[in-house]
Amino acid sequence: MRFSLAAFSLLALCQLTGCSTQSKQDDSSKTGKLATEASAKSPAVDSSETPSTKAQPVTSTRSVSTGDSTLDSLTYAPTGALLPKYRIFAYYGNPHSKKMGALGKYPKAEMLHRLDEEIKNWQKADPATPIQPALHLVATSAQGLPGKDGGYRMRMSDKTIKKVLKWGNEHKAVVFLDIQRGHAPLGPEMKYMEKYLKLPFVHLGIDPEFSMVTGAKPGTKIGSYDAADINQAVQFLSRVVKENNLPPKVLVVHRFTQGMIKNYKNIKLDPNVQIVMDMDGWGPPVLKKDSYHDYIQMEPVQYTGFKLFYDNDFRKAGSRIMTPAEVLALTPKPMYIQYQ
């Protein structure tokens, strides 16, 4: 699929309009509340100590064939479960857009250098936890126009996905393929990614913000996923793991409002999949801490993540990006860190 400038303008616009509604949009009266003020509501769940299950992780044999010679030539093959042994540190975005995040904002060499330098800062903040580098690609992007099939989404081409996979392979970085489904069903979007997910270093992200169950256009309202949708993704990944004798897959689920995830208590854990609930929203530190407390800590699933924005975290007067030490002081301590 070829990309036009108009298409990527829509892609960037959709991303910015969605993320601009970050924290506490549905409860603005709590904006100034620090996370620690309500810590007694629920016992802390430290995801750095939360096991995936008692099952032993499967190690990768790399004997699986994807049916694609280019993919089969990628040799990076981590073994065992990533969490909680490692903290995953990801740069997010799309190589076709400078506005969607760090992954596409800089040329490849500069981007990877910045990734490595940022990882050093986090390693200093927590020397005891090794860091696994990651690239988080928006591989299915929500769009402002319906497209030929009415899906309001654009799938990245095989060429684009392979390019980012090669970057990850060369840099010993795992790669996340992120789905913004728009109006398209989740199942076929995951199926489109399946051949890539057969690689041991490739994982999945799903973004409720652009899951438009109400029929609204992406970027005009905040979407949602039900526990049933997340369970569908878990079951899909678990099958891929079992059929291909792979280590557990990581599933990142973005969240920054109450309504984005419905019936979280019904989310089912699986020994082949490690679920990360990622606090994905921009704003001043007090607001981000508050959102993390209310939507991640208070509704625990398994592991937790935290997103930081090089640009958007500075958009409000007096705001700034949080330091590694500040993020690591949260309860539970995030095991997945993403920079956009």
C-alpha positions in Angstrom: 0.0 0.0 0.0 1.4 3.4 -1.0 1.1 6.3 1.4 0.0 9.8 0.4 0.8 13.0 2.2 -2.9 13.5 2.9 -3.1 10.0 4.5 -0.3 10.7 6.9 -1.6 14.2 7.7 -4.8 12.4 8.8 -2.8 9.8 10.7 -0.9 12.5 12.6 -4.0 14.6 13.2 -5.9 11.6 14.6 -3.1 10.8 16.9 -2.8 14.3 18.3 -6.5 14.9 18.7 -6.9 11.6 20.6 -4.0 12.0 22.9 -4.9 15.7 23.6 -7.7 14.5 25.8 -5.3 12.7 28.2 -6.1 12.5 31.9 -9.3 12.8 33.9 -11.3 14.0 31.0 -14.3 12.2 32.6 -13.6 13.5 36.1 -11.9 16.9 35.9 -12.7 17.6 39.6 -9.8 15.3 40.6 -7.1 17.1 38.5 -5.1 18.3 41.5 -5.2 15.1 43.6 -1.9 13.3 44.0 -1.9 9.5 43.8 -0.7 9.2 47.3 -3.7 10.9 48.8 -6.0 7.9 48.1 -3.5 5.1 48.5 -5.5 3.5 51.2 -8.4 2.7 48.9 -6.7 -0.5 47.6 -3.7 -2.6 48.5 -0.7 -1.8 46.3 0.0 -4.4 43.6 3.6 -4.3 42.6 3.8 -5.5 39.0 7.6 -5.9 39.4 6.8 -8.8 41.7 3.7 -10.2 40.0 4.3 -13.5 38.3 2.6 -14.2 35.0 1.5 -17.6 36.3 3.2 -20.6 37.9 3.8 -22.1 34.5 7.4 -22.2 33.3 8.1 -19.9 30.3 8.6 -21.6 27.0 12.0 -20.9 25.4 12.3 -20.2 21.7 13.7 -22.7 19.4 13.7 -20.4 16.3 12.7 -23.4 14.3 9.4 -21.8 13.2 9.0 -20.6 9.7 6.9 -17.6 8.9 6.7 -18.4 5.3 8.5 -15.2 4.4 12.3 -15.5 3.7 12.9 -11.9 4.8 11.3 -12.5 8.2 13.0 -15.8 8.6 16.4 -14.1 8.2 15.8 -12.1 11.3 17.8 -14.0 14.0 17.2 -12.1 17.2 15.4 -14.5 19.5 14.9 -13.7 23.2 14.1 -16.6 25.4 11.8 -16.9 28.3 9.3 -14.3 29.7 10.5 -10.7 29.5 8.5 -9.6 32.6 9.4 -9.1 35.4 13.0 -10.0 34.7 13.4 -6.9 32.5 11.9 -3.4 32.3 10.8 -2.8 28.7 11.7 0.6 27.4 10.1 1.6 24.1 10.2 4.4 21.6 6.7 4.8 20.0 5.6 6.1 16.6 5.7 5.5 12.9 8.6 6.0 10.5 6.4 7.9 8.1 5.4 10.5 10.6 7.6 12.9 12.6 4.5 14.0 14.7 3.5 10.6 15.9 6.5 10.0 18.2 10.2 9.4 18.7 10.3 6.4 16.5 9.6 8.5 13.4 10.8 11.9 14.5 14.5 11.3 13.9 16.5 9.4 11.3 17.1 5.7 12.2 20.7 6.1 13.5 19.8 9.2 15.6 16.6 7.6 16.9 18.4 4.5 18.1 21.2 6.6 19.7 18.6 8.6 21.6 16.9 5.4 22.7 20.2 4.1 24.1 21.0 7.3 25.9 17.6 7.5 27.5 17.9 3.9 28.6 21.1 4.8 30.4 19.1 7.4 32.5 16.6 4.7 33.5 19.3 2.2 34.2 20.9 4.7 36.6 17.6 5.2 38.3 17.1 1.4 38.9 20.4 -0.4 38.5 18.9 -3.7 39.8 16.5 -4.2 36.9 18.0 -4.8 33.4 16.3 -3.0 30.5 15.0 -4.5 27.3 15.0 -2.0 24.4 11.9 -1.9 22.3 10.4 -0.1 19.3 6.6 0.4 19.4 5.2 0.8 15.8 1.7 2.0 15.1 1.1 -0.7 12.5 -2.6 -0.2 12.1 -3.4 3.5 12.3 -6.9 5.0 12.9 -8.0 7.5 10.2 -10.4 10.4 9.9 -11.9 9.0 6.7 -13.6 5.6 6.3 -11.5 4.2 3.4 -12.8 1.7 0.9 -14.1 -0.8 3.4 -15.4 1.7 6.0 -12.8 0.7 8.6 -11.5 4.2 9.4 -8.0 2.6 9.7 -4.9 2.2 7.6 -2.7 -0.9 7.8 1.0 -0.3 7.3 2.5 -2.1 4.4 4.5 -5.2 4.7 7.5 -3.1 3.6 7.1 -0.6 6.5 6.6 -3.3 9.1 9.6 -5.3 7.9 11.7 -2.1 8.0 11.0 -1.6 11.7 11.4 -5.3 12.4 14.9 -5.1 10.8 15.8 -2.1 13.0 14.7 -4.1 16.1 16.6 -7.2 15.0 19.8 -5.3 14.4 19.5 -3.4 17.7 18.4 -6.4 19.8 15.2 -4.6 20.5 11.8 -6.2 20.8 9.1 -4.7 18.5 5.5 -4.0 19.4 2.9 -3.8 16.6 0.1 -1.5 17.7 -3.4 -1.7 16.5 -5.7 1.4 16.3 -8.7 -0.4 14.9 -11.1 2.5 14.2 -14.3 0.8 13.0 -12.6 -2.4 11.8 -13.1 -5.6 13.8 -10.1 -6.5 16.0 -9.8 -10.1 14.9 -8.8 -9.5 11.3 -6.4 -6.7 12.3 -4.6 -9.2 14.6 -4.7 -11.8 11.9 -2.9 -9.4 9.6 -0.1 -9.2 12.1 0.2 -13.0 12.7 3.1 -13.8 10.5 5.2 -11.1 12.2 4.1 -12.3 15.6 5.6 -15.7 14.9 9.0 -14.1 15.5 10.1 -14.4 19.2 10.9 -10.7 19.5 7.6 -9.3 18.2 4.7 -8.4 20.5 1.3 -6.7 20.3 -0.3 -3.5 21.5 -4.0 -2.5 21.3 -5.3 1.0 21.8 -8.9 1.5 23.2 -8.7 5.2 22.4 -9.3 4.4 18.7 -11.7 1.5 19.2 -14.8 3.3 18.1 -17.6 1.1 19.4 -20.1 4.0 19.3 -19.5 4.5 15.6 -17.9 7.9 16.1 -15.0 9.0 13.9 -11.6 8.3 15.4 -10.2 11.4 17.1 -13.6 12.9 17.9 -14.4 10.7 20.9 -12.4 8.4 23.1 -13.1 4.7 22.3 -13.1 1.7 24.5 -12.5 -2.0 24.8 -14.4 -4.5 26.9 -12.7 -7.3 28.9 -14.0 -9.6 26.2 -12.0 -7.8 23.5 -8.8 -8.0 25.6 -9.5 -11.7 26.2 -9.8 -12.1 22.5 -6.3 -10.6 22.0 -4.9 -12.8 24.8 -6.4 -15.9 23.3 -5.0 -15.0 19.9 -1.5 -14.4 21.2 -1.6 -17.6 23.3 -2.5 -19.6 20.2 0.4 -18.1 18.3 2.8 -18.9 21.2 1.6 -22.5 21.6 1.6 -23.3 17.8 5.1 -21.9 17.3 6.8 -22.9 20.6 7.5 -19.3 21.5 8.3 -17.4 24.7 5.3 -15.6 26.3 4.1 -12.6 24.3 3.6 -9.2 25.8 0.2 -7.5 25.2 0.2 -3.7 25.9 -3.2 -2.2 26.4 -3.3 1.7 26.5 -5.5 3.5 29.0 -6.0 7.0 30.4 -9.7 7.3 31.3 -12.2 5.2 33.3 -14.3 4.4 30.3 -11.6 3.1 28.0 -11.5 -0.3 29.7 -14.8 -1.9 30.7 -15.3 -4.9 33.1 -11.6 -5.1 33.8 -12.2 -7.8 36.5 -13.3 -10.1 33.7 -9.9 -10.0 32.0 -8.4 -13.5 32.1 -4.7 -14.2 32.6 -2.9 -16.8 30.5 0.6 -18.2 31.1 1.5 -17.5 27.4 0.7 -13.8 27.5 1.9 -11.0 29.8 -0.7 -8.1 30.0 0.6 -4.6 30.5 -1.9 -1.9 31.3 -0.1 1.3 30.1 -1.0 4.7 31.4 -1.0 6.5 28.1 -1.7 10.2 28.5 0.0 13.5 28.6 -0.2 16.3 31.1 1.5 17.8 34.2 3.0 15.3 36.6 0.3 15.7 39.2 -2.4 14.8 36.6 -0.4 11.8 35.3 0.2 10.4 38.8 -3.5 10.8 39.6 -4.6 9.0 36.4 -2.1 6.2 37.0 -3.5 5.7 40.5 -7.1 5.7 39.6 -7.0 3.7 36.3 -4.0 1.5 36.7 -3.3 1.0 40.4 -6.9 0.9 41.4 -8.0 -1.5 38.7 -5.0 -4.0 38.6 -4.7 -6.6 35.9 -1.1 -7.9 35.8 1.8 -5.6 34.9 1.8 -1.9 34.5 3.3 0.7 32.1 3.7 4.4 31.9 4.0 6.7 28.9 6.0 10.0 28.6 5.7 12.6 25.9 8.7 14.6 24.7 6.5 17.3 23.4 2.9 17.0 24.8 4.0 16.8 28.5 5.1 20.4 28.1 2.0 21.7 26.4 0.4 23.2 29.5 2.0 26.2 31.2 4.3 25.1 33.9 4.2 21.4 32.9 7.2 19.2 32.3 8.2 15.6 31.6 8.5 13.4 34.7 12.0 12.0 35.6 12.8 8.3 35.8 13.0 8.6 39.6 9.5 10.1 39.8 8.0 7.4 37.6 9.7 4.6 39.5 8.4 6.0 42.7 4.8 5.1 41.6 3.0 2.1 43.1 3.1 -0.3 41.5 6.4 0.3 39.9 5.9 0.4 36.0 7.7 -2.4 34.2 7.0 -1.0 30.7 8.1 2.5 29.8 7.1 4.2 26.6 8.3 7.5 25.1 6.3 9.3 22.3 
